[in-house]
Every structure is written in structure tokens, then in C-alpha cells.
Amino acid sequence: MRLGLSLGYQTAWSTPADHLALAQEADRLGYSVVWAAEAYGSDSPSMLAYIAGQTERIDVGSAVMQIPARTPAMTAMTAATIDAISGGRFRLGLGVSGPQVSEGWHGVRFGKPLARTREYVEIVKLAVARKEVAYDGEFYTLPLPDGPGKALRLGFHPPREHIPTYLAAVGPKNLELAGEIADGWLAVFFAPEFADEQLAAVSAGRAKVGKELAGFDVVPSVPVVVGEDVASCAELVRWYAALYVGGMGSRQQNFYNQLATRMGYGDAAREVQDLYLAKRQRDAAAAVPLEFIDRTSLLGPKERIAERMRHFAEAGVTTLSVTLFTADRENGVRTLRTVAEALELSGVGE
């Protein structure tokens, strides 16, 4: 199992310089990849290009680039450019986001997200491989049939004809699609105790194209808090869990709430959502079960984190990407070092 660093996106509590410093420390420590995210604030490609130019070995990955935000050809251009800038160190993570962001921020209908993702990835792969981009799908037709456009190919030679592609997936059908068309899965709220069901869906997708799970990169983003008391460490993760389970989406369509329910926390998930949507965020955070946080995080002293790492590796995780819940850059650097030491102590590192 390898280590990764999930930076998320810029917030009121972070700066690009902070994220660069953490990425550079992860690079020095031998982490395999650093991921940057986007929602409706900072974008991921800009941050990744900034980081790529100031690191040496670590891969840079989008977790994610939003499918409704860009045409597939624009995504291929961006991916190929960052791959060239970084010397072949880019990983392309894609996701459809959710209906609120897709329709509210980008003005793109959310319907049929799986079919749209399939077409999108097929076009991106055509373009990155410098093949002529001609496509006739339900969502994308290239070139348009009633105008002067013509089929084009990427106008420069990137370092690689294939850039590793990852899908952010939560539901069973999306997990199956990831197994079928992608090189890896970007997971959230991944619990080793629940992994068999999720990886069975991924394996079903792999089987459709004559492949096994071996060689497929399973990449959960896992909160980490180092400290002596597990319950105290979990307090720092509560607000994050409540936001996603309670407020990321509508009452009718919240993928993270549905995931928590499939994991056996249905009653708690309903309560967290009810409280969050009633604008009682503090109460919603308090209602998130400690067990849910603990199962989906790395909490406690280094030795306990090492033991939990063994569970993640045994569950099939190949790249464990940590999200730092720390107060400042210095604490973040210390946490990165502790996590690297814990991996060595666990005996499951590559």
C-alpha cells in the first residue's frame, strides 16, 4: 500500500502556499501522489500545475475535475498539458459532482450521470491518445453534424498516450462503471469493514472487460488526526462528516447519506440530515456516530494508526490518501511525518 495526500480545495483556513508546503513535504517523504479538489471555489488544474512545477517525484492528481465544468476535449487538453509540465506525473480523476453544483453552478443537467461519464471518458481517451476525435453519442457529437467543424486531433505530443484515469464513485452502479472504464477509484467514507460490497461492484465492472481487480488502484481519501484520545481526535472530523452526510445534496438525493445508510447507519444518517437541513449544524455534527467516524478515519496515536492501516490494506486499498485535519501548516507537516512512520511500522507499505 502506498501513501497519498488529499489537499481538498482552498478554504478560508488555507492558502496555496500552505498546500504547496505540504505537497513538498509529502514529496520528500516518498508519498506517491498529491490530490487537489474543486467544488465551486478554487479549481484543481491550476493548483496541480502550481504544485507540479515545484515538486520532483510525487504524482499530481485531480480529485476531481468536474465533468459538467468542462468539455471532454478541454479536459483532455488540460490533462495532457499538466502531464507534460510534470514529466508524466499526472493522474486524471473525474466526477459528475452532484445535482446542486452541476445545475446550480455550471448550468448542466444532471440526468443520466453514468451514461454521460462513459461518453466523456471515451472522448478524453481518444484525444489524449492523439486519435482523431469523432464521436456520435447521446450527449456528445463531435464534430457537430450541421456546421463547419471537422474532426481534429490533439495538437501536440504529450509524454504518454494514456493518462491514468480515476472515477469518484459512491453508488454501486458508479463503482461498477469505474471498474469497467477507469484505472482507479477515488473513494470517500471508505470503511474496511464495508469494503467487500463496494469492491464486488468494482470487480463486476472489471469482469465486463476481461480484467481482474489486480492492477486497479483503490484510493480512499481518509481523514487523519494524531493524538492520544480517539474520541477527542474524532471531534475534529465531525463537522466534515456532518456536512457530507447531512448537507451535501438535497433530502431526496444525497449520495453520502445513502452510503452511510448502506453501511448500516441509516437511523443516524436520517437524524444528521434532518438536523443539518434545519440549520442545526452543531447538533448534526454531534449526532454523527463515533463508530462511523472511527471506521472511516485514522485516529489516535501512531501505533493505532499503523494497526488501522493494516485493516485498510487487507481490505484492498492500494493508495491510502490522507486528509489532514490540523490547525496549521506546521502541524500538517508533523502529521505527514507521523503517517509515514506509521506506514513503516504497519509493515504493509510498498
HELIX and SHEET records of a PDB file:
HELIX    1   1 PRO A   16  LEU A   29  1                                  14    
HELIX    2   2 SER A   44  ALA A   52  1                                   9    
HELIX    3   3 ILE A   67  ALA A   69  5                                   3    
HELIX    4   4 PRO A   72  SER A   86  1                                  15    
HELIX    5   5 PRO A   99  GLY A  104  1                                   6    
HELIX    6   6 PRO A  113  VAL A  128  1                                  16    
HELIX    7   7 PRO A  172  ILE A  181  1                                  10    
HELIX    8   8 PRO A  192  PHE A  194  5                                   3    
HELIX    9   9 ALA A  195  LYS A  208  1                                  14    
HELIX   10  10 VAL A  230  ALA A  242  1                                  13    
HELIX   11  11 LEU A  243  GLY A  247  3                                   5    
HELIX   12  12 PHE A  255  ARG A  262  1                                   8    
HELIX   13  13 GLY A  266  LEU A  277  1                                  12    
HELIX   14  14 GLN A  281  ALA A  287  1                                   7    
HELIX   15  15 LEU A  290  ARG A  295  1                                   6    
HELIX   16  16 LYS A  302  GLU A  314  1                                  13    
HELIX   17  17 ARG A  329  SER A  346  1                                  18    
SHEET    1   A 9 MET A  65  GLN A  66  0                                        
SHEET    2   A 9 PHE A  90  GLY A  95  1                                        
SHEET    3   A 9 ASP A  59  SER A  62  1                                        
SHEET    4   A 9 VAL A  33  ALA A  36  1                                        
SHEET    5   A 9 ARG A   2  SER A   6  1                                        
SHEET    6   A 9 THR A 319  LEU A 324  1                                        
SHEET    7   A 9 ASP A 217  VAL A 226  1                                        
SHEET    8   A 9 GLY A 184  VAL A 188  1                                        
SHEET    9   A 9 THR A 165  ALA A 168  1                                        
SHEET    1   B 8 MET A  65  GLN A  66  0                                        
SHEET    2   B 8 PHE A  90  GLY A  95  1                                        
SHEET    3   B 8 ASP A  59  SER A  62  1                                        
SHEET    4   B 8 VAL A  33  ALA A  36  1                                        
SHEET    5   B 8 ARG A   2  SER A   6  1                                        
SHEET    6   B 8 THR A 319  LEU A 324  1                                        
SHEET    7   B 8 ASP A 217  VAL A 226  1                                        
SHEET    8   B 8 LEU A 298  GLY A 300  1                                        
SHEET    1   C 2 TYR A 135  ASP A 136  0                                        
SHEET    2   C 2 THR A 141  LEU A 142 -1                                        
END                                                                             
